């Protein structure tokens, strides 16, 4: 049986969700971003309520309706591509990537995403890229040019323009702000 989990964004999330299912007495066969497979086809309401409590305590949530699962799957595709890959191609075709990964027409996915999340899918992707840029700036291991290249921007000016539009700061101003104690946004809270 597949169960779908909201707010999973990284390897630590996978381990936390795995632990919650094990603690609830439902050892998973497989755990991936946004999905847990358990052997039991009918786990019982008590076990599911216990899983829900444990998941909620760690910032996760089990989702059951099809549209919510699809939205969460879209977020997982975008997050995996931006936050867990080495480099985005300048000509990354998000519509092809998302529709191929989720086996739905992009127009349907995009429309559903906008209606549920209150922001366009394109804007969500940009916000995720800016969060990744903020992370890379914070660690000071890459130049702005390297960050722009890694995130698939055509130029530093393009990255800087979107950065300023989203954050209200230039990358240099934000870098100073981060050093002064302003926090980044967790990637599962970006909308």
N, C-alpha and C positions, 0 to 999 in steps of 0.2 A: 504494500500500500504506500502510495506517495502522499506526503504531507508537505504543504508549502509554508515557508517561513519568511516573514517580512523583516527587513533591516540587516540581513546578512551581507557583509561587504568584503570580508577578508578571511584568511586562514584561521585567525584567532576566533572569529565568529563561528566558523565550522566546528572548531573544538569545543566552544562553549555550548553550542546547540547539541552536539553529540553527548556532552556530559549531562545536559538537562534531560535528554531522552533516556540515557542510561539510568540516571537517578530516579526517573519516573517508572522504571521497570519496563521500558520499551527500547531495548538495545537496537540501534539502527544498523541496517545492512550497508547503507551508503548515505553519506552526507555531502552535499554540494551546495554552492551558493544558492540560497532560496528554496532548496528541496531536501527532504529527508525521506528515505525509503526504509520502511519497517517491514518485517516478515509477517506480522499479525495483520490479517485483513479486517478484523473486527476487534480493535484494542479495548473497547469499552469506554463509556463516558467518564468514569472515575479516573482512568489512566490519562485520558486526553485532558481532563481538567487539571490534573497534576502537572502534565507537560506544559499546559498553558500558563500555570502559575510560575513554574521554573523559568520558562522562556521570558515571561514578562519581567521577572526580577532581573534578568540580564539585558533587557532592552529589545527583546524580540517578540514577535507575535505570529501565531499560526493564522493563516488566511485560507478561506475555503471557497469564496466565490471566484468564478472563472475570470472575470474582468480584473479583480485585484491581483490574481496570480499573474495575469498577463502584464500588468503594470509593473509588478515586482520583477518579473523576468526581463522587461525592458531595462529597468534600472540596473539589474545585475549584468546585462550585456554591456551597457555603457560604462559602468564602473570597472568591470574586468578589463575592458579595452583601454580605458584611460589610465587607471591607477595600477594595473598589474601587467602592463606590457612595456617593453623598452622604449618603443617609439611609434608614433602615429604617422602615417603617410600623409603628405600634404593633400593628397586627393582622396582621403578617406571618404568612402561613400557610405554614410551612416544608414541611409534608407535600405541599401542592399544588405549591409551587415545585419541590421535588426530584423528585416523581413525574412532573411534566410535563416537566421538563428531561431526565430519564433514561428516560422511557417504561417505567417499571416501577411496580408497586403500592408504595405507601409502606411498608406492613407488611413486605413482602419486603425492601425496602432497609434499613429500620430494623433488622430482625432480623439480616440479614447483617452490617450495620455493627457491631452489638453483638457478634456472635460473633467477628468477625475482629479488631476493634480493642479489645475488652475494655472498652468504655465505650459508653453509649447515644448515639444520634445527638443527642438533645436536650442531653445534657451536653457533647458536642463543640461544638455550636452556642453554648452558653453560654460555654464556654472561649474560643472564637474572639472572641465579643463582648467578653469581659473583656480579651483581648489587645489588641483595637482600642481599648478604653477606656484601657488602660495607655499605648498609643502616643499617644493624644490628650492624656492627662495629662502625659506626658513633654515634649511640645512647648509646653505651657502657652498654647495659643491659644484654648482653649474652657473655659467654666465647666463644672462638674459637671452643671448643669442642661442645658446645650447637648449635652453628651456623652450624657446619658440620653436626650434627645429624638432625637439622631442615631442611636442604636443601638436605638430602638424600645422603650425602657423606659417604663412608665407613670408612674414618679416617680424622683426622685433616691434615695429610700429603697429602692426595689426594686433599682436598680443597685448601691447601696452594700451591700445585703444579700448579693447574689450575689457581688459583688466580694470582700467579707470572707470568704465561704464558700470561694471558689476560691483566693484568694491568702493568706488569713490576716491581711490588712491592710485597713484602711479606705482609700478612695482617697487621703485626705490623708496617711496614714502611708506609703502606697506612693510617692506623689509625692516625699516627703522621701527615702525609700529609694532611688529612682531617681537623685535628685540626688547621693546619697552613693555612687553607683557600682554599685548592684545592676542587673543586666542584665534586659532583657525576653527573652521566649522567642521564637525565630523561629517564624513562623506555621505553617511546615510541620512543626514539632516539637510542636505543640499536640495533645494527646490527652486 
